[in-house]
Structures are given as C-alpha cells and as structure tokens.
Amino acid sequence: MKNSTLQYVLPLLALIMGLSVYVLFNINTAYDAETVSGEKIVWQQKKGKWLVVNFFAQWCAPCLREIPELNRFNQGVSENTEVYMVSFDALDKATLQRIIEQYTIEVPVIVTNTETALPVAYPAGLPATYIISPNGQIKEEILGEVKADQLNALLSQHKSAFDN
C-alpha cells in the first residue's frame, strides 16, 4: 500500500512544484514591454492596430529635433494606430522620466531592459522609425529624421494598400 500511494503522490508533487515554478517565473513576464507611465504592453494584443515605433537617444541631435514632430503626429492618429518611442540606450524609469520632462515627450516611451520584447529589432542607426501593419509586418523603415506630415502620408499610403 505504501508503494502504491507513493506511486501517485510523487508525480502529483512534481506536477505541483513544476507549476509553481512556471507561475513564479512567468508572473513578471506576462507582458512584453512597459512604458514609463506603467502601461503594460502585450504585442499580440496589438494585432489589428497599426503601430509606429520610433527609436531615439538623448545623445542623438536628429532624434531630439524630431520629438515635436512625433508629438504632433501622435496627437492626430486614429484609434487603430498606436505610437511608441523606444530609448536606444537601456535606461531606468527615473532617467527616462527626466528625459521625457526635459524634452516634453508626449508619446509613450518604452522602458528597455533584458526582458523587454519589441516588435522590431534594434536599428543600426538613429533615429529610426518603423510602421507596422495590423498583422505585424514591418511596412516601412525610416532611417533618419522624420516629420509628422511624412509619417501621416506614409501611414495613409500603407493603410490604403492594406485595405485593398
């Protein structure tokens, strides 16, 4: 009787321990990225929306010049479009918050660290802006400084082609 009980209890205990470890290690990774303001982002849940992702750095003069343009673009996007900025350098929330305030960034800024998953790879140069379709395909990679009107035109062009 002792052996038959152990035969069922040990696998059950192993299963419980395995599930506990799985839950422990996945609680903190239930999302792909987080913004400085605390928004948790799961890219899979963004399917069906257009994404515009801009990489910037505080030491990049063209990046800083395009911030007002990105703010203007972000203010005018439709509900099915979301805009994010990503610091090229891995900076903590407090440092990013100072940068946001210093340069009046109105676009959500993603905090990057070793656990951050992004919908695009880091670019080779800065600034870099990506337009991503609702099905997750990169439709446009813009290397260099971007203007709001340019982004609006490109996004409209891709939306028209996507709908047809």
N, C-alpha and C positions, 0 to 999 in steps of 0.2 A: 504494500500500500504506500509506503514511504517513497519508493522509486516512482510509482505512477503519479503521485502528487507532484513530485519534483519535475517530472517529465512535462507537466503542463504549466507549473508555476514559473520555472526558469525562462522559458520562451516569452511568457507574458511579462515578466520583469524586464527582460531585454527589450521588448517592444516598448514598454512604458519609458524606459530610460532613453531609448533611441528617439522617441517622440519628444521627450523633454529637451534633449539636446537640440533637436531640429527647431523646436519652438524658440528656445533660448537664442539660438544663433540667427534666426530669421525675424525676430521681433524688430530689430533695429534696421533690417534691410527690407522692410515691407514697401519701401518706395525707392525710386531710382535716384532722385535728387531732391534738394531742398533749397528754397530761396532764402535770402537773408531775412525776409519778413516771416519765415516759418512755414510757407506753403510747401506741402509735400507733393512731389510730382511723380506720377507713375506714367511713363511714356505710353504704355499700352492703352491707358485710358484716354490718351490724347488722339488716338486714331479717330479719323473723321474730322479732324481740325487741321488747318494749315498752321505750321509752326515757322517762326522766323527766329533763328538763333544767331546771336552776334557774339564773337569773341573779342575781348578788349584787354588792355593792360594800362595801368596808370602811367607807365613809362613810355607809352606809345602816343605821340602827339596826334597823328591822324585819328586814333581811337577817341581821344578826348574831344577833338573837333566835331566828330560825328554824333556825340551824345545828344545835343539839342535836336538833331535830325531824327534820331531814333525815338526820342521822347515824342516828337511831333507825329511820327509815323504810328507809334503805339496808341496815341490818343484817337486816331482816326480808323483803326482797324475794326473790321466787323466781328460779330460774336464768334464766328467759326475760325478765327485766327488768333493765335497767342504769340506774344513776343517775349523772348528771354535774352538776357545778357549773361555771358559766362566770363569770369576772370581767367585769363590765360595762366596767371600765377595762382597757385594754391594758397589762398589767404583765408584766415579765420573770419568768422562773422563780424567781430568787432572792427577789424581792419576794413572789411568790405563796407560796413555801415558808415565808417568815416569817409570812405571814397564816395559812396552814394550821396552823402550830405555835401561833401566838398564840391562835387561836380553836378549836383542836382539831377541825379539819375532817377527817372520816373518809371523805367522799365524794370520788371522783376529781375533781380540778379541772383544767379545760382551759385551756391557755395560749392566749391570743388574740393574733394579730398579723395583718398584712395577708394572709398566706397561709392563715389558718385558715378552714375551711369548717364551718359549723354547720348542723344540721338544721332550725333555725328562725331567723327574723330577730331582730335585737336588739329588745327590748321598748321601749315608750315610757316606761315607769316601772319602779320596783323596789319590792320584789322581784317576780319573775315566774317562774312555774314552768309548764312545758309537759309534757303527757302525749302521747306519740307512739305510734301503733299499729305493729304489726309490718309493715304495708305502707307506713309512712312518713307517714301522715296525722296532723295535729295533732287530737287528740280533746278536749283540754282546755287552756285557757289560764287560769291562775290569777294574777290580779294582786293583790298584797298578801301579807301573811304567811301561811304555811301550816303546818298541824300534821300530824304523822305519821299520826294517825287519819283525818284528812280525805283525805290522799293515798291511804291504803290503801283507803278507801271508794270514792273516785273511780276508782282503778285497777281495783278489783274490778268496779265497775259497767261500766266500758268493756270489760273483758275478757269479761264475761258477754254483753254486747251484740255483741261482735266474734265470739264463738264461735257465736252463734245465727244 
